[in-house]
Structure formats: structure tokens, C-alpha cells
């Protein structure tokens, strides 16, 4: 099991950018896909983006394509999410976790505290 601590959230205006980071632990980190998920107020947790074990393949939900970029550094056990052109609807708590590859499904299991992203209009 991969455990992670998210950071980098904050309060920004629409159109601005943020870069989220996920510090992961676990001996299997470098051999598994990782993803970002988010939960907006009053809504269920949803898939945002995923990256495979090698970093060669990425997968995004339609609403963030062209705006968000997921990346990873296996040597540092980190996965990042560069968020550009942020919109108010991006407001949510963001989490990293192992994804169900090439789907928008939300996995069960361990979830950390996440990091809050708030986008004002």
C-alpha cells in the first residue's frame, strides 16, 4: 500500500495556477500508477488525473484536459499536479492515491487529509 501526504493547495483567483505535490511512501511506489482525486463541497470524491508507473502514460478527466498536467519523480517518491487556468469549479480538497487505471473510478482504501484548493471568481 502507498501512503501519501498532499501539499501545495491554496486560495487563488480564476485563471491563476497552482502546483500540488504528493510525497509518497512505500516500497512499491516506483512500480505502480498514481493519481489525483478531488472532493468538492457537497459532492462525492472524483477522479482527476493519473500517471502510470513509468511516467509515459497519463489519463485525465475531460474537465481538466489541457489545463492540468500530472508528473512523477520516482527517485524522489513524488507525484505532482500542475493546475493552470483554474476555475471556480476546481475548488475541492485534492488527494493522491493509486488509481484504477484508465478509468474515472474512485478506489477504495486509504485516503489522507488532502490539500485544499479554493478558486474564487
C-alpha positions in Angstrom: 0.0 0.0 0.0 1.2 3.5 -0.9 0.7 6.3 1.7 0.8 9.9 0.7 0.8 13.4 2.0 -0.5 16.2 -0.2 0.6 19.8 -0.2 0.5 22.9 -2.3 -3.1 24.0 -2.1 -4.3 27.5 -1.5 -6.6 30.3 -2.4 -6.3 31.7 -5.9 -8.4 33.7 -8.4 -9.9 32.2 -11.5 -7.3 31.9 -14.3 -4.3 31.5 -11.9 -2.2 28.4 -11.3 -1.2 26.1 -8.5 1.2 23.2 -8.3 0.2 20.3 -6.0 2.7 17.8 -4.6 2.3 14.4 -3.2 5.0 12.9 -1.0 4.5 9.1 -1.1 5.9 6.2 0.9 6.0 2.5 0.3 8.4 0.2 -1.5 6.1 -0.3 -4.4 5.7 3.4 -5.3 8.0 3.2 -8.3 6.1 0.3 -9.8 2.5 1.5 -9.6 0.4 4.1 -11.2 -0.6 7.1 -9.2 -3.4 9.6 -9.5 -5.1 12.7 -8.2 -8.7 12.9 -7.0 -10.8 15.6 -5.6 -13.9 16.2 -3.5 -15.8 19.4 -3.8 -18.2 20.7 -1.1 -21.4 18.6 -1.0 -20.1 16.2 -3.7 -18.6 12.8 -3.9 -14.9 12.2 -4.5 -14.0 12.1 -8.2 -11.1 11.2 -10.4 -8.9 14.0 -11.8 -5.7 12.5 -13.4 -3.4 9.5 -13.4 0.1 8.6 -14.4 1.5 5.1 -15.0 4.5 3.6 -13.2 7.0 4.8 -15.8 5.5 8.3 -16.4 5.0 7.5 -20.1 1.2 7.4 -20.0 -1.2 9.9 -18.5 -5.0 10.0 -18.2 -7.2 12.9 -17.4 -10.9 13.6 -16.8 -12.4 15.7 -19.5 -12.9 18.8 -17.4 -9.2 19.3 -16.8 -7.6 18.2 -20.1 -5.3 20.9 -21.5 -5.2 22.7 -18.1 -3.7 20.2 -15.7 -0.5 18.2 -16.0 0.4 15.2 -13.9 4.0 14.2 -13.4 6.1 12.0 -11.2 9.7 11.6 -10.0 10.2 8.0 -8.8 13.6 8.8 -7.4 12.0 11.3 -5.0 8.8 9.3 -4.5 6.7 12.3 -5.5 3.8 12.9 -7.9 2.7 16.4 -8.9 -0.2 18.1 -10.4 0.3 21.4 -12.3 -3.0 23.2 -12.5 -3.4 26.1 -14.9 -6.3 28.3 -15.8 -8.1 27.4 -12.7 -11.8 27.7 -12.5 -14.2 28.1 -9.5 -15.5 24.6 -10.2 -12.0 23.2 -9.5 -12.5 24.2 -5.8 -12.1 21.0 -3.8 -9.9 19.0 -1.5 -7.3 17.2 -3.6 -5.9 13.8 -2.8 -3.4 11.5 -4.3 -3.8 7.7 -4.4 -3.4 4.7 -6.5 -5.9 4.8 -9.4 -7.9 2.2 -11.2 -6.0 2.7 -14.5 -7.7 4.2 -17.5 -11.0 4.8 -15.7 -12.5 7.6 -13.7 -13.4 5.3 -10.9 -12.5 6.2 -7.3 -10.6 3.4 -5.5 -11.5 2.3 -2.0 -8.9 2.1 0.8 -6.7 4.5 2.5 -7.1 8.3 1.9 -5.0 11.0 3.5 -6.0 14.5 4.6 -5.6 16.0 1.1 -4.9 19.7 0.3 -7.5 22.4 -0.1 -7.7 24.3 -3.4 -10.1 27.2 -3.5 -10.6 29.2 -6.7 -12.6 32.5 -6.5 -14.4 34.0 -9.4 
